[in-house]
Amino acid sequence: MGAKIHPTAILSTGAEIADDVEIGPYCRIEGNARIGAGCVLQSQVLIGCNTIIGERNFIGHGAVLGTPPQDKKFDLECQSWLEIGNDNIFREYATANRATGEGKKTIIGSNCMLMAYSHVAHNCFVGNEVIMANVATLAGHVEIHDWCVIGGVIALHQFTRLGKGSFLGGFSALRQDLPPYMRAAGNPGAPGGVNIVGMQRRGFPIATIRAIRKFYKLLFLSGLKMDDAIAQILDLHGDIPQIQEIITFMKSTRNGIMRPKSQADPDDSDDFEGSIPMPGMSR
């Protein structure tokens, strides 16, 4: 089966297209771009040079992937890359830029959904199973780890990180890191409990969820210094891998860990099924 390419599409010399790719009207594929098997490009899609796209990706109308970074210091002669995994969905007008720096990469993993008008800037890392809602905007060097859910109309400052399984509510702006399995919202973003629903959906044991909630309370509601909170949780639940994961994430922060706006506990209940999302959040 040959590739299905609309006659108005433009494929530059050096572009590599798998045999069963579908390319719609007025798409442009620049040189040294590679598109894997089973990909579908709707209309007016632009794939820039040095863009590697895996298999079975759906790229919606007007999406622009792999163009130069929006960075004044970028040298147009620089050979940088955008790498995309498998089974992703890029909806209308989603954008992702190549990296800044010779040989550097912007990376988007597999099984992600980037909704309309979302943006991934230069040198970002987006893991697997990530959802970015409409107009979610990542500045340069942002890290989004696996299983994160990001609400609509948000902005993440340069070098900000979202830990694995975290949840960021819509209309938020983040300047500091959100640890794994926690949730936040607001401008500036502030933590608002743990992502109970996300952990339940992934089959976390109740004991693990309770340990993470205990860690949240020690970190943000007890008045303890971070090192003291870590020491206490290690004494209580140091054998739980997710606790170790949160600690490792926090110790490697560059921008700092966000702090709550109040000492109120939004998750002060053991009734996980009855937990109520924060305002502006839909999990």
N, C-alpha and C positions, 0 to 999 in steps of 0.2 A: 504494500500500500504506500503510495507516494504522499508527500506533504501536500496539504490543501492550502494553496496560497492564492489570495485574491489578486487579480491582475493589476490593481492599483497599489499594491504593497511594494515597498522598495527594500531589497536585500543587498547590502553592501558587500563588496568583495571581502572574503575572509570570514563572513558569518557562517556558522555551522548550525544546521537545522536538522533535527531527527526526522525520520521518514514519515511519521504519522502526525506531525504538528499541523495545527490549523491556524492560519494567519489571515485576519480579516481585512476589510477595506482600509486603505490609506495608512497602514502600519509601516514603520520604518525600523529595520534591524541594521545596526551599524557594525563595522568590521570588528573581528575578534570577539563577537558575541556568540555564545553557545546556548542553544535551547534544546532541552531534553525531550524524550519521547512522551507523547500524550498531552503535550501542552496545547492550550487554546488561547489565542490572542484575538480579542474582539476587534473593534475598529479603532483607528487612530492611536494605536499603541506605539510608543517609542522605546526601543531597547538600545541603550547606549553601548559603546565599545567596552571591552573588558568586563562584560557581564556574563556570568555563568548561571544558567537557570536549570534546575534539575528536572525531574519528570512529573507529569500530570499536574502542572500548575495552571490555574485559570487566571487570566489577566484581562480585566474588564476595560471597557471603552475609555480611551484617553489616558490610561495609566502611563507613567513615565519612569522607567527603571534604568539605573546605571549611567545617568548623566553626571557631569562633573560636580563636585561638591560646591555648596554655596559658602565658600571660604576664600577670602581675599588673598590669602597667601598661597593658594593652590597654583601649581605650575602646570599648564596645559600639556607639557611634555611628559609629565609624571605618569608612570604606569601603575595605576592603582586599580582596585577591583570592587565589584559587587558580586557576592556569591549568595545564591538562593537555593534552598533544598527542594524537597519534593512535596507535592500535594497541598500547596498553598493556594489561597484565594486572595487576589488583589482586585478590589472593586474599583468603580469608576474614579479616575483621576488620582488614584494613589500614586505616591512618588517615593523613590528611594535613590540616594546618591552613592556614587563611588566614594572611596576613602580619600583622605588627604595623606600624603606621604608615599614615597616610592615603595612599591610592593605591598602596601597596606591594603586591608580589606574591610568593607562593610559586609556584615554577615546576617542573613535571615535564615532561620532553620527550616523545619518541616512542619506541615499541618497547622500553619498559622492562617488567620484571617485578618487582612488589613482592609477595613471598610473605606468607603468613599472619602477622598480628600485627606486620608491619613498620610503622614510623612515620616520617613526614616532618614536621618541626616548622615553625614560622613562619619565613618569609623564606629558606627553603632554596632552593637551585638544584640540580636533578637533571637531568643532560643526557640524551642519547639512548643507547639500547642499554645501559642500566644494569640490573643484576640485584641485588636486595636479598633475601637469604634470610630465613627466618623469624626474627622478633623482632629484626631489624636496626633500630636506633633512631638517628635523626639529631636532634641538638639544633638550636636555632635558628641560622639564618644559615650552616649547613653547605653546602659546595659539593661536588657529586659530578659530575665531568666525564664525557664520553662514554666508553662501553665499560668502565666500572668494574664489577667483580664484588665484592660484599660478602657475606661469610659470615654465618652465623646467630648470633644472640645477641651482637650487637656494640653498642657505644655510641660515638658520635662527639661530642666536646665542641663547644660553641658555636664558630662561625667556623672550624672545622677544614675542610680541603680535601683531597679525593682527586684527584690529577691524572689526566688521560686515560689509559685503558688500565691503570690500576693494579688490584691485587688485594689484598683485605684478608681474612685468614683468620678463621674463626669464633672466638667467645668472646674477642674482642679489644676493647680500649678505646683510643681515639686522642685525644690532646690536642694533637698537632702534625700538620703537613701531611705527606702522602705524595706525593712527586714522581711525574710521569707515568711509566708503563710499569714501575713498581717494585711489589714486593709486601711485605707486612708482616703481622705477627701478634703477639699477646701483650697483656699488661696490665701496664705501659703498652706500647702498640704500638711495635714496633721493625722497621726494614727488614730484609729477609731475602733480598735478591737482586732480580733483574729478572723481569718477567712474560714469560718466554720463550714459554710455550705461547700466551698471549694474542696476542703479536706474530706468532707463526707462523700462528695461525688467521686473522689479518688480512692475511697475505701480505707481511709486512715482509721486505725483503732481508736476507740473512745479514750483510752488511756493516753494515747499520743496527743489527741486534741486537747485534753485537759492539761497535759504538761505544757503545751505551747501557750495555752491561756494563762497558766500560772506564771510562765516566763514573761508574758506581756505585762501582767500585773506587777511583777517585781521590777521590770524595766521602767515602766511608765507611770505607775500609780502608787508605788511604795515610798518614793522620795529617796531611794537608795542611789548611790553612785553606780555607774554602769558596771565597774569591776566587781562591786559588792553584789549586785544583782546576778551577775554571771556566776560568781562563786556559790551563791545560794542555790541557783538552779542546777549547777553541776552536782552539788551534794544531793539534791532531791531526784533529779532525772538525767544525770549525766550519761546514762546508758542508752538514751533514746537518740537515734541518728539525726532526727530532725532538730533536736536541741543543739547538737554539735554543729549542724549546718548553719543555724541562725548565728551562733557564736562566731564561727569562721567568717561569715558574711560581715558581721558588725566590726570585727577587728581589722578588716581590710578596707574600711570605708575611706574615701577621699574627701567627700563633701560633708561628712558627718551624718548622724542618724537623726531623723526628724523626731520632734517631741510633741506630745499632746497639748491641746489648748486648755484642757481642764483635767481635774483628777477624777472625773466621773467615769465609771466603768460601763461601757455600752453592752458588755456581755456578762453581766452579773446574774447568771443563771446557768444551771446545768441542763436546761431543757433545750438541747441543740436544735431539735426540730422546730421549736417555737422562736428561734432567734430572729430578730428583726433587723433588716439591713439599715445602714445609715441613710439619711436623706440624700437623694440623688443617685443612689446605688441600686442596681438591679443585677442580681447574681444568677 
